């Protein structure tokens, strides 16, 4: 029985595609604490894959990315002026940067 190794493919993203993939940085208390440890959190497109996110962050911010973790946050049901409404779902990406690299989100 043999174990196959997964092939690594370098994903190339255009400048416009990178801006379509990375929507905005998420600046919360929890994300700020993670930023001190080399992790940056972004809201990304729902159809974005981890290799696309990695390529987009490396292109836009000129940093080396070591890992990308994603989560889909389901939208809450809320009431606005007595009428029920639903917030949209959001995909977040926690990007771990290489040692010694950082992204200044306050200047973005």
C-alpha positions, 0 to 999 in steps of 0.5 A: 500500500503506497501513500501518495503525496499531494502535489504543490501547485503555485497559484497565480492571481492577477492584481484585479483577482487579488482585490476580488479575493481579499475584501477587507481586513477584520479589525476586532479585539481578537484579531488584534491579539492574533496580529501580535503573534503574526496572524492577520484576519481578512474577510474574503470572497465566499468562493476563494480557496486557500491557495488563492488567498495565499497568493493574493496576500503575498502579492498585495502586501509583499509578505511571505505566508506560511499558513491559511485557515478559513472559516465560514461564519453563518449570518445571524437572524436579526430584527430591524424595526420589528421585521425579521432580517438575516445578515449575509454569510461571511468567509474569514481567512486567518493568514499566518505570516513568516517569522519577522513579517507583519502587515500594518492594518492601521495604514490600510 
